[in-house]
Amino acid sequence: MPHSARRHIAVSQGQCATCGAQRLLKYAHRTMCCRYACLKAAAAKRRATVLLYDVPGVFHAVFKPTAGFHDPLHPELTGARRPGAASEPALPLPRRHPEFTDSLHEWFFRSGLDHFVWIFGMLCAYSFPWYDRQLQAIEDLPSGKRALAKAAVIGGALAVGGWYVHTYFLFLRPKREYNKVHPYTSWIPIAVFLVLRNATAGLRARYMHLFTWCGKVTLETYILQFHIWMKSTGINGSPKFLMVWLPSFWLNMAVVSAVYFVLSYRVFKITVVLRDVAVPKDNRGIFVNSVIMAVATAAFYAVGVALKG
């Protein structure tokens, strides 16, 4: 069999974020390995996620001492019309959306919209050796059976993808209705892409370095877009517009975007250094830092409770 046909999945490997083990599939730069302690830690995080976001009242009870947020220029707060909809009647007051009766709504919405997809990423890292063996087994089949197996895998992925598109895009759900199911379905198109992306040896042997680089800083670009790349609608307002430094739109977009990506990469490097400091490789260091962080968290939480009255 040609050597090119025996190539496995091309992956980026790195260090476990919990125990420091090497040569693991990297999910960005924050992954877990399949050691018992790491699996136990991941299971605890999954249970905490379910408790925090899917049990009514828990999120608000935990984060009640934190500061809330209201966008003062939101149409539903001011009763204003949507841009370009002058013929429509003004939105009635009093306020209707939970954002204006619940100060934690925005925090709950933003942090909870993808609160399960990280579990899928960890399962991908954990299942990678098994998946790699299955792909190799398909490549080792005789040509006829190999083509049939690949057709079945690709066909199954396309069927699932078609169902997803048909269900969530052709029959579009209202935004707020879709937001309720998004945390439980967002992994489906990602899984379909992963299967199709690695369906043949030729595809597995090729990748774009740009996407590999961008994948390392996705967390930083996601967070910093609200602080560097975009500007808000006003004091305490939502970030909705591109930051303006230069009069020319395209030149301004190029400069702002360049600064945004450079700073995102710099924050990524800082995050890696801070991770190594906060989560050392020796068990004693991990225990000491965990105690310090727990005490500091409890102290700040107590201050928040006191300030809330």
MARLUM-378873 format. One record per residue (C-alpha): y, z negated, x; residue in three letters; residue number from 1. Coordinates in nm, 4 decimals, decimal comma, padded with zeros to 6 digits, always signed. Example, Ala and Ser with C-alpha at 12.3 -4.5 7.8 and 13.67 -1.06 7.14 Angstrom:
north;up;east;r;k
-00,4500;-00,7800;+01,2300;ALA;1 $
-00,1060;-00,7140;+01,3670;SER;2 $
***
This chain:
north;up;east;r;k
+00,0000;+00,0000;+00,0000;MET;1 $
+00,3465;+00,0841;+00,1372;PRO;2 $
+00,5283;-00,2077;+00,2911;HIS;3 $
+00,8296;-00,1580;+00,0613;SER;4 $
+00,6107;-00,2110;-00,2434;ALA;5 $
+00,5076;-00,5557;-00,1240;ARG;6 $
+00,8546;-00,6987;-00,0975;ARG;7 $
+00,9135;-01,0155;-00,2893;HIS;8 $
+01,2344;-01,1222;-00,4590;ILE;9 $
+01,5310;-01,1197;-00,2237;ALA;10 $
+01,6864;-01,4658;-00,2574;VAL;11 $
+01,9354;-01,6923;-00,0921;SER;12 $
+01,7776;-02,0129;+00,0342;GLN;13 $
+01,9370;-02,3445;+00,1122;GLY;14 $
+01,9273;-02,7210;+00,0892;GLN;15 $
+01,8314;-02,9484;-00,1992;CYS;16 $
+02,1408;-03,1272;-00,3310;ALA;17 $
+01,9431;-03,4477;-00,3875;THR;18 $
+01,7001;-03,5010;-00,0989;CYS;19 $
+01,8140;-03,2498;+00,1632;GLY;20 $
+01,4925;-03,0447;+00,1726;ALA;21 $
+01,5403;-02,7000;+00,3267;GLN;22 $
+01,4364;-02,3417;+00,2390;ARG;23 $
+01,4817;-02,3705;-00,1343;LEU;24 $
+01,6004;-02,1111;-00,3815;LEU;25 $
+01,9727;-02,1632;-00,4115;LYS;26 $
+02,1271;-02,1856;-00,7563;TYR;27 $
+02,4789;-02,1353;-00,6241;ALA;28 $
+02,4760;-02,4139;-00,3618;HIS;29 $
+02,3620;-02,6960;-00,5891;ARG;30 $
+01,9927;-02,6867;-00,6611;THR;31 $
+01,7013;-02,9258;-00,6880;MET;32 $
+01,3606;-02,8960;-00,5256;CYS;33 $
+01,0184;-02,9650;-00,6747;CYS;34 $
+00,9640;-03,3020;-00,5065;ARG;35 $
+00,8750;-03,5851;-00,7414;TYR;36 $
+01,1965;-03,7798;-00,6816;ALA;37 $
+01,4109;-03,4731;-00,7460;CYS;38 $
+01,2171;-03,3788;-01,0588;LEU;39 $
+01,2559;-03,7357;-01,1834;LYS;40 $
+01,6313;-03,7229;-01,1198;ALA;41 $
+01,6568;-03,3877;-01,2987;ALA;42 $
+01,4623;-03,5220;-01,5988;ALA;43 $
+01,6996;-03,8187;-01,6204;ALA;44 $
+01,9985;-03,5833;-01,6169;LYS;45 $
+01,8452;-03,3727;-01,8947;ARG;46 $
+01,7930;-03,6806;-02,1123;ARG;47 $
+02,1494;-03,7944;-02,0441;ALA;48 $
+02,2813;-03,4489;-02,1398;THR;49 $
+02,0947;-03,4493;-02,4693;VAL;50 $
+02,2107;-03,8039;-02,5448;LEU;51 $
+02,5721;-03,7299;-02,4582;LEU;52 $
+02,6193;-03,4005;-02,6427;TYR;53 $
+02,3544;-03,3820;-02,9144;ASP;54 $
+02,3541;-03,7350;-03,0538;VAL;55 $
+02,6579;-03,7694;-03,2829;PRO;56 $
+02,9160;-04,0215;-03,1719;GLY;57 $
+02,7840;-04,0847;-02,8196;VAL;58 $
+03,0294;-03,8549;-02,6403;PHE;59 $
+03,3291;-04,0066;-02,8164;HIS;60 $
+03,2056;-04,3599;-02,7561;ALA;61 $
+03,1615;-04,2951;-02,3834;VAL;62 $
+03,4878;-04,1078;-02,3266;PHE;63 $
+03,7092;-04,2965;-02,5687;LYS;64 $
+03,9032;-04,4670;-02,2845;PRO;65 $
+04,0005;-04,1295;-02,1344;THR;66 $
+04,3175;-03,9398;-02,2139;ALA;67 $
+04,3166;-03,6910;-02,4987;GLY;68 $
+04,4693;-03,3433;-02,5200;PHE;69 $
+04,6676;-03,1487;-02,7802;HIS;70 $
+04,8164;-02,8037;-02,7274;ASP;71 $
+05,1701;-02,8450;-02,8688;PRO;72 $
+05,2140;-02,4675;-02,9177;LEU;73 $
+04,8843;-02,3982;-03,0944;HIS;74 $
+04,9450;-02,2044;-03,4216;PRO;75 $
+04,7477;-02,4545;-03,6242;GLU;76 $
+04,9690;-02,7332;-03,4953;LEU;77 $
+05,3033;-02,5610;-03,5510;THR;78 $
+05,2158;-02,3563;-03,8585;GLY;79 $
+05,3186;-02,0392;-03,6703;ALA;80 $
+05,1730;-01,6933;-03,7252;ARG;81 $
+04,9415;-01,5265;-03,4784;ARG;82 $
+05,1157;-01,2795;-03,2409;PRO;83 $
+05,1371;-00,9371;-03,4038;GLY;84 $
+05,0554;-01,0729;-03,7499;ALA;85 $
+05,4024;-01,1068;-03,8988;ALA;86 $
+05,2785;-00,9998;-04,2426;SER;87 $
+05,0325;-01,2862;-04,2623;GLU;88 $
+05,1395;-01,6144;-04,4190;PRO;89 $
+05,2046;-01,9051;-04,1891;ALA;90 $
+04,9078;-02,1311;-04,1289;LEU;91 $
+04,9249;-02,4215;-04,3723;PRO;92 $
+04,9903;-02,7741;-04,2610;LEU;93 $
+04,8638;-03,0421;-04,2354;PRO;94 $
+04,6523;-02,9640;-03,9327;ARG;95 $
+04,3078;-02,8321;-04,0128;ARG;96 $
+04,1165;-02,7904;-03,6874;HIS;97 $
+03,9461;-03,0951;-03,5252;PRO;98 $
+04,1537;-03,0313;-03,2132;GLU;99 $
+04,4475;-03,1884;-03,3961;PHE;100 $
+04,2702;-03,4863;-03,5478;THR;101 $
+04,0422;-03,5602;-03,2516;ASP;102 $
+04,2026;-03,5958;-02,9092;SER;103 $
+03,8623;-03,5515;-02,7374;LEU;104 $
+03,7753;-03,2289;-02,9170;HIS;105 $
+03,8935;-03,0013;-02,6348;GLU;106 $
+03,7085;-03,2011;-02,3706;TRP;107 $
+03,3932;-03,2070;-02,5788;PHE;108 $
+03,4173;-02,8341;-02,6490;PHE;109 $
+03,4841;-02,7236;-02,2895;ARG;110 $
+03,2298;-02,9488;-02,1226;SER;111 $
+02,9640;-02,8995;-02,3876;GLY;112 $
+02,9785;-02,5241;-02,4388;LEU;113 $
+02,7250;-02,4626;-02,1595;ASP;114 $
+02,5743;-02,8071;-02,1279;HIS;115 $
+02,2140;-02,6788;-02,1265;PHE;116 $
+02,2365;-02,3689;-01,9078;VAL;117 $
+02,2171;-02,5753;-01,5863;TRP;118 $
+01,8684;-02,6841;-01,6949;ILE;119 $
+01,7673;-02,3187;-01,7138;PHE;120 $
+01,9028;-02,2653;-01,3617;GLY;121 $
+01,6966;-02,5548;-01,2291;MET;122 $
+01,3859;-02,4249;-01,4067;LEU;123 $
+01,4431;-02,0880;-01,2383;CYS;124 $
+01,4541;-02,2579;-00,8978;ALA;125 $
+01,1449;-02,4638;-00,9770;TYR;126 $
+00,9497;-02,1635;-01,1133;SER;127 $
+01,0508;-01,9230;-00,8382;PHE;128 $
+00,7319;-01,9579;-00,6260;PRO;129 $
+00,5136;-01,8969;-00,9330;TRP;130 $
+00,7264;-01,6012;-01,0460;TYR;131 $
+00,7186;-01,4530;-00,6970;ASP;132 $
+00,3367;-01,4721;-00,6953;ARG;133 $
+00,3164;-01,2987;-01,0330;GLN;134 $
+00,5369;-01,0140;-00,9143;LEU;135 $
+00,3269;-00,9782;-00,5998;GLN;136 $
+00,0111;-00,9745;-00,8107;ALA;137 $
+00,1544;-00,6877;-01,0164;ILE;138 $
+00,2416;-00,4947;-00,6982;GLU;139 $
-00,1172;-00,5388;-00,5754;ASP;140 $
-00,2669;-00,3770;-00,8884;LEU;141 $
-00,3914;-00,0163;-00,8846;PRO;142 $
-00,1154;+00,2304;-00,9643;SER;143 $
-00,2161;+00,2830;-01,3285;GLY;144 $
-00,2440;-00,0859;-01,4112;LYS;145 $
+00,0694;-00,1602;-01,2095;ARG;146 $
+00,2738;+00,0873;-01,4124;ALA;147 $
+00,1307;-00,0514;-01,7372;LEU;148 $
+00,2073;-00,4112;-01,6365;ALA;149 $
+00,5647;-00,3255;-01,5379;LYS;150 $
+00,6143;-00,1350;-01,8621;ALA;151 $
+00,4946;-00,4386;-02,0575;ALA;152 $
+00,7278;-00,6750;-01,8694;VAL;153 $
+01,0279;-00,4430;-01,9031;ILE;154 $
+00,9487;-00,3705;-02,2669;GLY;155 $
+00,9195;-00,7398;-02,3484;GLY;156 $
+01,2516;-00,8161;-02,1778;ALA;157 $
+01,4250;-00,5298;-02,3592;LEU;158 $
+01,2806;-00,6468;-02,6906;ALA;159 $
+01,4147;-00,9982;-02,6388;VAL;160 $
+01,7494;-00,8601;-02,5245;GLY;161 $
+01,7653;-00,6278;-02,8241;GLY;162 $
+01,6943;-00,9167;-03,0587;TRP;163 $
+01,9684;-01,1220;-02,8973;TYR;164 $
+02,2246;-00,8410;-02,9243;VAL;165 $
+02,1198;-00,7677;-03,2828;HIS;166 $
+02,1447;-01,1325;-03,3851;THR;167 $
+02,4611;-01,2409;-03,2075;TYR;168 $
+02,6662;-00,9249;-03,1622;PHE;169 $
+02,5845;-00,6620;-03,4253;LEU;170 $
+02,6148;-00,9258;-03,6958;PHE;171 $
+02,9022;-01,1119;-03,5404;LEU;172 $
+02,9257;-01,4788;-03,6217;ARG;173 $
+03,2616;-01,6473;-03,6645;PRO;174 $
+03,3812;-01,7986;-03,3361;LYS;175 $
+03,3333;-02,1622;-03,4303;ARG;176 $
+02,9944;-02,0937;-03,5868;GLU;177 $
+02,8784;-01,9145;-03,2713;TYR;178 $
+03,0078;-02,1959;-03,0496;ASN;179 $
+02,7584;-02,4296;-03,2149;LYS;180 $
+02,4552;-02,2207;-03,1094;VAL;181 $
+02,5864;-02,0954;-02,7747;HIS;182 $
+02,4611;-02,3931;-02,5676;PRO;183 $
+02,1070;-02,3251;-02,6880;TYR;184 $
+02,1062;-01,9449;-02,6558;THR;185 $
+02,3270;-01,8601;-02,3555;SER;186 $
+02,0249;-01,8628;-02,1230;TRP;187 $
+01,8562;-01,5734;-02,3084;ILE;188 $
+02,0655;-01,2815;-02,1700;PRO;189 $
+02,0495;-01,4416;-01,8231;ILE;190 $
+01,6692;-01,4563;-01,8401;ALA;191 $
+01,6513;-01,0942;-01,9589;VAL;192 $
+01,8742;-00,9838;-01,6699;PHE;193 $
+01,6621;-01,1734;-01,4159;LEU;194 $
+01,3426;-01,0092;-01,5397;VAL;195 $
+01,4916;-00,6593;-01,5443;LEU;196 $
+01,6714;-00,7103;-01,2130;ARG;197 $
+01,3416;-00,7944;-01,0386;ASN;198 $
+01,1137;-00,5570;-01,2276;ALA;199 $
+01,0497;-00,3232;-00,9339;THR;200 $
+01,0184;-00,3638;-00,5579;ALA;201 $
+01,3066;-00,1212;-00,5062;GLY;202 $
+01,5432;-00,3320;-00,7150;LEU;203 $
+01,4311;-00,6541;-00,5469;ARG;204 $
+01,5007;-00,5122;-00,2018;ALA;205 $
+01,8656;-00,4295;-00,2785;ARG;206 $
+02,1656;-00,6422;-00,3691;TYR;207 $
+02,5433;-00,6410;-00,3409;MET;208 $
+02,6858;-00,8777;-00,0834;HIS;209 $
+03,0013;-00,9164;-00,2950;LEU;210 $
+02,8049;-01,0623;-00,5867;PHE;211 $
+02,6110;-01,2867;-00,3488;THR;212 $
+02,9359;-01,4226;-00,2072;TRP;213 $
+03,0935;-01,4650;-00,5505;CYS;214 $
+02,7855;-01,6495;-00,6734;GLY;215 $
+02,8485;-01,9245;-00,4191;LYS;216 $
+03,1920;-02,0053;-00,5573;VAL;217 $
+03,1403;-01,9655;-00,9321;THR;218 $
+03,1987;-02,3344;-01,0027;LEU;219 $
+03,5235;-02,3338;-00,8065;GLU;220 $
+03,6527;-02,0091;-00,9581;THR;221 $
+03,5711;-02,1383;-01,3067;TYR;222 $
+03,7675;-02,4596;-01,2552;ILE;223 $
+04,0571;-02,3227;-01,0503;LEU;224 $
+04,1315;-02,0352;-01,2880;GLN;225 $
+04,3131;-02,2876;-01,5072;PHE;226 $
+04,5128;-02,4342;-01,2172;HIS;227 $
+04,5916;-02,1425;-00,9857;ILE;228 $
+04,5228;-01,8069;-01,1484;TRP;229 $
+04,6708;-01,8802;-01,4914;MET;230 $
+04,9768;-02,0547;-01,6305;LYS;231 $
+05,0030;-02,2655;-01,9429;SER;232 $
+05,1978;-02,2070;-02,2612;THR;233 $
+05,4189;-02,5062;-02,1858;GLY;234 $
+05,4017;-02,8759;-02,1151;ILE;235 $
+05,0477;-02,9921;-02,1928;ASN;236 $
+04,9742;-02,6422;-02,3236;GLY;237 $
+04,6638;-02,4272;-02,2849;SER;238 $
+04,6460;-02,1850;-01,9883;PRO;239 $
+04,6573;-01,8389;-02,1426;LYS;240 $
+04,8714;-01,6169;-01,9175;PHE;241 $
+04,8477;-01,4850;-01,5636;LEU;242 $
+05,0629;-01,6674;-01,3097;MET;243 $
+05,3756;-01,4621;-01,2331;VAL;244 $
+05,5084;-01,4602;-00,8752;TRP;245 $
+05,6220;-01,0966;-00,8442;LEU;246 $
+05,7894;-00,8570;-01,0934;PRO;247 $
+05,5297;-00,5798;-01,0514;SER;248 $
+05,2266;-00,6549;-01,2706;PHE;249 $
+04,9619;-00,4951;-01,0462;TRP;250 $
+05,1092;-00,6280;-00,7214;LEU;251 $
+05,1440;-00,9724;-00,8783;ASN;252 $
+04,7860;-00,9621;-01,0051;MET;253 $
+04,6564;-00,8616;-00,6604;ALA;254 $
+04,8477;-01,1370;-00,4784;VAL;255 $
+04,7688;-01,4115;-00,7309;VAL;256 $
+04,4015;-01,3099;-00,7417;SER;257 $
+04,3769;-01,3047;-00,3616;ALA;258 $
+04,5225;-01,6554;-00,3343;VAL;259 $
+04,2956;-01,7694;-00,6172;TYR;260 $
+03,9775;-01,6462;-00,4453;PHE;261 $
+04,0787;-01,7742;-00,1011;VAL;262 $
+04,1495;-02,1219;-00,2383;LEU;263 $
+03,8275;-02,1143;-00,4431;SER;264 $
+03,6274;-02,0425;-00,1298;TYR;265 $
+03,8141;-02,3157;+00,0582;ARG;266 $
+03,7380;-02,5668;-00,2180;VAL;267 $
+03,3742;-02,4549;-00,2057;PHE;268 $
+03,3578;-02,5398;+00,1643;LYS;269 $
+03,5241;-02,8738;+00,1002;ILE;270 $
+03,2764;-02,9432;-00,1817;THR;271 $
+02,9834;-02,8858;+00,0524;VAL;272 $
+03,1314;-03,1292;+00,3081;VAL;273 $
+03,2039;-03,3917;+00,0421;LEU;274 $
+02,8531;-03,3489;-00,0980;ARG;275 $
+02,7014;-03,4248;+00,2410;ASP;276 $
+02,9225;-03,7328;+00,2708;VAL;277 $
+02,8575;-03,8570;-00,0829;ALA;278 $
+02,4839;-03,7728;-00,0806;VAL;279 $
+02,3519;-03,8411;+00,2710;PRO;280 $
+01,9976;-03,7498;+00,3701;LYS;281 $
+01,8733;-04,1047;+00,4304;ASP;282 $
+01,7654;-04,3175;+00,1342;ASN;283 $
+01,9681;-04,6190;+00,2426;ARG;284 $
+02,2874;-04,4140;+00,2561;GLY;285 $
+02,2156;-04,2695;-00,0877;ILE;286 $
+02,1634;-04,6212;-00,2281;PHE;287 $
+02,4834;-04,7601;-00,0735;VAL;288 $
+02,6945;-04,4656;-00,1920;ASN;289 $
+02,5409;-04,4852;-00,5397;SER;290 $
+02,6379;-04,8516;-00,5674;VAL;291 $
+02,9913;-04,7794;-00,4472;ILE;292 $
+03,0345;-04,4923;-00,6935;MET;293 $
+02,8913;-04,6999;-00,9792;ALA;294 $
+03,1322;-04,9879;-00,9063;VAL;295 $
+03,4287;-04,7515;-00,8736;ALA;296 $
+03,3366;-04,5733;-01,1980;THR;297 $
+03,3045;-04,9048;-01,3822;ALA;298 $
+03,6407;-05,0194;-01,2453;ALA;299 $
+03,8231;-04,7021;-01,3497;PHE;300 $
+03,6508;-04,7133;-01,6889;TYR;301 $
+03,7670;-05,0719;-01,7386;ALA;302 $
+04,1240;-04,9673;-01,6523;VAL;303 $
+04,0986;-04,6878;-01,9094;GLY;304 $
+03,9775;-04,9302;-02,1759;VAL;305 $
+04,2630;-05,1692;-02,0944;ALA;306 $
+04,5254;-04,8934;-02,1088;LEU;307 $
+04,3901;-04,7663;-02,4406;LYS;308 $
+04,4244;-05,1157;-02,5779;GLY;309 $
***
